[in-house]
Amino acid sequence: MRRTARDKRPPVKPVERIELSEKHFNVRLVVVVVLLAIGAALIAKTVIGLLRADPGWQVVEVDSAEYESSAPEFVFYYQVGSSGVPAGIEYRQISKLYTETAVKAFRLFHRSELFEDEHNLAYLNRHPNETVEVPPVLYDALSQMVEGGNRAIYLAPVYAEYQNLFFCSYDYEAENYDPRVNAETAEYVAQVLRFAGDPDMVDLELLGGGKVRLKVAGEYQRFAAEMAVDAYLDFFWLKNAFITDYLADVMEENGYTHGTISSYDGFCRDLDDRGTVFSFDLRDLSDGTVYPVGTMEYTGLKSVVAFRTYPVYDLDVQHYYQWESGELRHPYIDPADGLCKSAMNDLVGYSGELGCAQTALRMAKVFIAEEVDEDLLRQLPEQGVEYICFTDRVLRHSDGNLRVSGLYNKNGVQYRMELAA
């Protein structure tokens, strides 16, 4: 059950305010803008309406609130009027397409809610052992999970426990859902993992032509019925990675390539290959303080993924809980034991070849672990993913051409860069 949550951001004072430079407003994509843009859109809708006809960089909004969509978790910047089409006309065209796609994405990736005439993830969950034809975007997402041998998608009942935990307001509530704290919850998670980790109990069969079959053994179905489990499959923290790719792909397919799409939870696709300079703020949680380490600047078609173990935005209530002791729980769950794990507090990866989902799946093998596996970390560039991580206030990176401006150096705290061997 969802609960109204208290502010669970780390109880630390920010060491500085992170703002957009006016000089680079039209080319900067700073992570913190996600929340600010959403807030501005809600507060100043009339003003934005007036700006829609003006050429330049705009926040593209959905053109209707009639249907739920994925848009509230995203910010879509676009330079309207730059392709020769009048800005007002182009904005309306893009907004209409964005609205349709965001609504479609919300429905397709919903794990438990059914929609009329929609064979979405929930429909698949409700029809085990049946052949189901799903839309191409969902089939592609499922294929990436299955072909990569990643069984995290089968942890839906475990994710449900963590979602309950994240929406708790107080520790006495959270104690009911944290498997690290509650023995009964730990046993339940262990039971689920025995099913989720066994292909004979639950497995997804790709049949080609958009058809799939979710195979679920009778024993698991009986357990699910007894425990009121409503889903076998869930993308959970990976959901917005696939949705980011979907939104970006649709825009590219329709010729809208002068923009950038990002989600609040760390997934970004840049569509602009004109040499536009984008930037991404780098953070590091060190000794209880989140430091604005610097700003990565880059050009070209890129997928950028940022993993973090701590909340930043209001929407992070969906993915984080902080105990009064200061301990943090996050959504990166190890399929081996059902516990949230992180080898580091922050990991940023980017690729000019892969989408957000592919990038994230490669990064997850490094991040979701008890400690850093240097061999796996070194393999990321070989797999098409450059990385940035932090060790003792050293920004370690794999890309010899990485550009970082404003490297943090204040009040006796100094960061330096180091190219990984």
C-alpha positions in Angstrom: 0.0 0.0 0.0 1.4 3.4 -0.9 1.9 5.8 1.9 2.6 9.5 2.1 6.3 9.7 2.8 8.4 12.1 4.7 11.4 13.8 3.1 13.9 11.0 3.0 16.8 12.9 1.4 20.1 12.5 3.2 20.2 14.8 6.3 23.1 16.8 5.0 23.3 20.4 3.9 24.2 20.9 0.3 27.7 22.3 -0.1 26.5 24.6 -2.9 23.5 25.4 -4.9 23.5 23.9 -8.4 22.1 26.1 -11.0 22.0 26.5 -14.8 24.3 29.1 -16.3 22.3 31.7 -18.2 25.1 31.8 -20.8 24.6 28.1 -21.6 20.9 27.7 -20.9 20.1 26.6 -24.4 22.7 23.8 -24.5 23.1 22.7 -20.9 21.3 19.6 -19.5 21.9 19.5 -15.8 20.3 16.7 -13.8 18.7 19.0 -11.3 16.7 20.6 -14.1 14.4 17.6 -14.2 12.7 18.6 -10.9 12.9 22.4 -11.6 11.3 22.0 -15.0 8.5 19.9 -13.7 7.8 22.4 -11.0 8.0 25.3 -13.4 5.6 23.6 -15.8 3.0 23.2 -13.0 3.4 26.7 -11.6 3.8 28.7 -14.8 1.7 26.9 -17.4 0.4 30.2 -18.8 3.9 31.5 -19.4 5.0 28.4 -21.1 2.0 28.5 -23.3 3.1 31.9 -24.5 6.6 30.7 -25.2 5.4 27.8 -27.3 5.4 29.9 -30.4 8.9 31.3 -29.8 11.9 29.6 -31.5 14.6 28.2 -29.3 15.0 25.6 -26.6 11.7 24.7 -25.0 10.4 22.1 -22.5 8.0 20.0 -24.4 4.9 19.2 -22.4 2.1 16.7 -23.0 -0.9 18.4 -24.7 -3.5 16.7 -22.5 -3.9 15.6 -18.9 -6.8 13.4 -19.8 -4.8 10.2 -19.7 -2.0 9.1 -17.4 1.4 9.0 -19.0 5.1 8.6 -18.3 5.7 12.3 -18.9 5.7 13.5 -15.2 8.9 11.4 -14.7 10.6 13.0 -17.8 11.8 16.3 -19.2 12.0 16.7 -23.0 14.0 19.7 -24.3 13.7 20.6 -27.9 15.0 23.4 -30.0 11.8 24.3 -31.9 12.0 26.3 -35.1 15.5 25.1 -35.9 14.5 22.8 -38.8 12.8 25.4 -40.8 9.2 24.6 -39.6 7.6 27.6 -37.8 8.3 27.1 -34.0 4.6 27.1 -33.0 3.6 24.5 -35.5 6.6 22.3 -34.8 6.0 22.5 -31.1 2.4 21.4 -31.4 3.4 18.5 -33.7 6.1 17.3 -31.3 3.9 17.8 -28.2 1.1 15.7 -29.9 3.5 12.9 -30.7 5.2 13.1 -27.3 1.8 12.8 -25.6 0.7 9.8 -27.6 4.1 8.0 -27.0 4.2 8.9 -23.2 0.7 7.5 -22.7 1.5 4.4 -24.7 4.7 3.9 -22.6 2.9 4.3 -19.3 0.4 1.6 -20.3 2.8 -0.9 -21.9 5.2 -1.1 -19.0 2.6 -1.1 -16.2 3.0 -4.3 -14.3 -0.4 -4.6 -12.7 -3.0 -2.4 -14.4 -4.9 -3.6 -17.5 -5.9 -1.2 -20.3 -8.6 -1.9 -23.0 -7.2 -3.6 -26.1 -3.6 -3.4 -24.7 -1.4 -6.5 -24.3 0.9 -4.8 -21.8 3.1 -6.2 -19.1 0.1 -6.6 -16.8 -1.8 -8.6 -19.4 1.2 -10.9 -19.7 1.3 -11.3 -15.9 -2.4 -12.2 -15.9 -2.1 -14.8 -18.6 0.6 -17.3 -17.6 1.2 -20.3 -19.9 -0.6 -18.6 -22.8 0.9 -17.3 -26.0 0.5 -13.5 -26.0 1.3 -11.1 -28.8 2.7 -7.9 -27.4 3.6 -4.6 -29.1 7.1 -4.4 -30.7 8.6 -2.0 -28.0 7.6 -4.4 -25.2 8.8 -7.4 -27.1 12.1 -5.7 -27.6 12.4 -4.9 -23.9 11.6 -8.4 -22.9 14.0 -9.8 -25.4 16.9 -7.7 -24.0 16.3 -9.1 -20.6 15.9 -12.7 -21.7 18.7 -12.8 -24.3 21.0 -11.1 -21.7 20.3 -13.9 -19.2 19.2 -11.3 -16.7 16.6 -12.8 -14.3 16.0 -9.5 -12.5 12.7 -9.2 -14.3 11.3 -12.2 -12.4 11.7 -10.5 -9.0 8.3 -8.7 -9.2 7.1 -10.0 -5.8 10.3 -8.9 -4.2 10.1 -5.4 -5.8 6.6 -5.1 -4.4 8.1 -5.4 -0.9 10.6 -2.7 -1.6 8.0 -0.4 -3.0 6.1 -0.8 0.3 9.3 0.0 2.1 10.0 3.1 0.0 6.6 4.5 0.7 6.9 4.2 4.4 7.0 7.3 6.5 8.5 6.0 9.7 10.9 3.2 10.8 8.2 1.3 12.7 6.4 0.9 9.3 9.5 0.1 7.3 10.4 -2.7 9.7 7.7 -4.7 8.1 9.2 -4.7 4.6 13.0 -4.6 4.9 14.4 -8.1 4.5 17.6 -6.9 6.2 15.6 -6.2 9.3 12.5 -8.4 9.3 13.0 -12.2 9.5 9.5 -12.9 8.2 10.1 -10.7 5.2 13.5 -12.2 4.6 11.9 -15.7 4.5 9.2 -14.5 2.1 11.9 -13.0 -0.2 13.9 -16.3 0.0 10.8 -18.2 -1.0 10.2 -15.9 -4.0 13.8 -16.2 -5.0 13.6 -20.0 -5.1 10.9 -19.6 -7.7 12.3 -16.6 -9.5 15.7 -18.1 -9.9 14.5 -21.4 -11.3 13.6 -21.4 -15.1 11.5 -24.5 -14.4 9.3 -22.4 -12.1 9.1 -19.2 -14.2 10.5 -18.4 -17.5 9.7 -16.2 -20.5 9.8 -17.8 -23.9 10.3 -15.6 -27.0 8.4 -17.1 -29.9 9.2 -14.5 -32.5 6.8 -12.2 -34.4 6.0 -10.3 -31.2 4.7 -13.4 -29.4 5.8 -14.5 -26.0 4.8 -17.1 -23.4 5.2 -16.6 -19.7 5.7 -20.1 -18.4 4.8 -20.4 -14.7 4.7 -23.8 -12.9 1.6 -24.8 -10.9 3.5 -24.7 -7.6 4.5 -21.1 -8.2 1.0 -20.2 -9.2 -0.4 -21.7 -6.0 2.1 -19.8 -4.0 1.3 -16.5 -5.8 -2.4 -17.0 -5.2 -1.8 -17.7 -1.5 0.4 -14.7 -1.0 -1.7 -12.3 -3.2 1.1 -11.8 -5.7 -0.2 -9.7 -8.6 2.7 -10.0 -11.0 5.5 -12.3 -11.9 7.4 -9.8 -14.2 8.4 -6.2 -13.4 11.2 -4.0 -14.9 11.2 -2.0 -11.7 14.2 0.4 -11.7 15.0 -0.4 -15.3 11.5 0.6 -16.5 12.5 4.2 -17.3 15.6 3.1 -19.2 13.4 1.3 -21.7 10.9 4.1 -21.8 13.6 6.7 -22.4 14.8 4.6 -25.4 11.2 4.3 -26.6 10.5 8.0 -26.4 13.8 8.8 -28.1 13.4 6.2 -30.8 9.9 7.5 -31.7 11.2 11.1 -32.0 14.1 10.0 -34.2 11.9 7.9 -36.4 9.7 10.9 -37.0 12.6 13.3 -37.8 12.6 15.2 -34.5 16.3 15.1 -33.6 17.1 18.5 -32.2 16.4 17.6 -28.6 17.2 15.6 -25.5 15.1 13.4 -23.2 15.9 12.6 -19.6 14.2 10.9 -16.6 14.4 11.9 -13.0 16.0 8.6 -12.1 19.1 8.9 -14.2 18.4 8.0 -17.8 19.1 10.4 -20.7 19.1 10.2 -24.5 20.5 13.0 -26.6 19.1 13.1 -30.2 21.2 16.0 -31.5 24.2 15.3 -33.7 24.8 18.9 -34.8 27.7 19.5 -32.4 25.5 21.0 -29.7 27.3 20.9 -26.3 25.3 19.2 -23.5 26.3 18.9 -19.9 25.6 16.5 -17.1 26.2 17.3 -13.5 28.3 14.8 -11.6 27.7 14.1 -7.9 29.4 12.0 -5.3 28.1 11.0 -1.9 31.1 11.1 0.4 31.1 11.0 4.2 27.4 11.9 4.3 27.7 14.9 2.0 26.6 15.0 -1.6 29.3 17.0 -3.5 28.7 18.6 -6.9 32.0 17.2 -8.3 31.8 18.9 -11.7 30.1 19.0 -15.0 30.7 16.6 -17.8 30.4 18.3 -21.2 29.9 16.3 -24.4 28.5 16.4 -27.9 26.9 13.9 -30.2 24.3 11.1 -29.9 24.7 9.8 -26.4 22.9 7.6 -23.9 23.8 8.6 -20.3 22.9 6.5 -17.3 23.5 7.5 -13.7 23.2 5.1 -10.7 23.0 6.6 -7.2 22.3 5.1 -3.8 20.6 8.3 -2.4 17.5 10.3 -3.2 17.7 13.8 -4.8 14.2 14.6 -6.1 10.7 14.4 -4.7 9.9 11.6 -7.1 12.6 9.5 -5.5 10.1 8.5 -2.8 9.4 5.7 -5.2 12.9 4.3 -5.0 14.5 5.1 -1.7 14.1 4.9 2.1 16.4 6.3 4.7 16.3 4.8 8.2 16.6 7.2 11.1 20.0 5.7 11.7 21.0 7.1 8.3 21.1 3.8 6.5 19.7 4.0 2.9 17.8 1.5 0.9 17.7 1.8 -2.8 16.1 -0.1 -5.8 19.2 -1.9 -7.1 18.3 -5.4 -6.0 20.6 -8.4 -6.3 18.7 -11.3 -7.9 20.9 -13.7 -6.0 19.6 -12.8 -2.5 16.9 -10.1 -2.9 18.9 -7.4 -1.1 19.7 -4.0 -2.4 23.4 -3.7 -3.0 25.9 -1.2 -4.4 29.6 -1.5 -4.9 29.8 2.3 -4.9 27.5 5.3 -4.2 27.6 6.7 -7.7 28.3 5.3 -11.2 27.8 7.2 -14.4 28.0 5.4 -17.8 27.6 6.7 -21.3 27.6 5.3 -24.8 27.4 6.6 -28.3 26.4 3.1 -29.6 23.9 1.7 -27.1 20.6 2.8 -25.7 19.9 3.5 -22.1 18.6 0.0 -21.3 21.6 -1.7 -22.8 24.0 0.7 -21.1 22.2 0.2 -17.7 22.2 -3.6 -18.0 26.0 -3.6 -18.5 26.6 -1.2 -15.7 24.3 -3.2 -13.3 26.8 -6.1 -13.3 29.4 -3.7 -11.8 27.1 -1.7 -9.5 24.9 -4.3 -7.9 27.5 -6.0 -5.8 29.1 -5.9 -2.4 32.3 -4.5 -3.7 33.9 -3.2 -6.9 35.1 -5.8 -9.3 37.9 -4.0 -11.1 37.9 -6.6 -13.9 34.2 -6.0 -14.6 34.7 -2.3 -14.4 37.5 -2.4 -17.0 35.3 -4.5 -19.3 32.7 -1.7 -19.6 34.5 0.3 -22.3 35.1 -3.0 -24.3 31.3 -3.4 -24.2 30.7 0.2 -25.5 30.2 1.9 -22.2 32.6 4.6 -20.8 32.3 5.1 -17.1 32.9 7.6 -14.3 33.1 6.6 -10.6 34.6 8.0 -7.4 37.1 6.7 -4.9 38.3 8.9 -2.0 37.4 12.0 -3.9 39.1 11.0 -7.1 37.0 11.1 -10.2 38.0 7.9 -12.0 37.1 7.6 -15.7 37.7 5.4 -18.7 37.4 8.0 -21.4 40.6 9.8 -22.4 38.6 12.6 -24.1 36.4 13.3 -21.1 35.8 16.9 -20.4 34.8 18.0 -16.9 34.5 21.6 -15.9 34.2 23.1 -12.4 36.0 20.3 -10.6 35.1 20.8 -6.9 37.7 22.5 -4.7 36.3 24.3 -1.7 36.6 24.4 2.1 39.5 21.9 2.2 37.7 19.4 0.0 39.3 18.8 -3.4 38.5 16.4 -6.2 40.9 15.4 -8.9 40.6 13.3 -12.1 42.4 10.1 -12.9 42.3 8.1 -16.1 41.7 4.5 -15.3 44.4 2.1 -16.2 
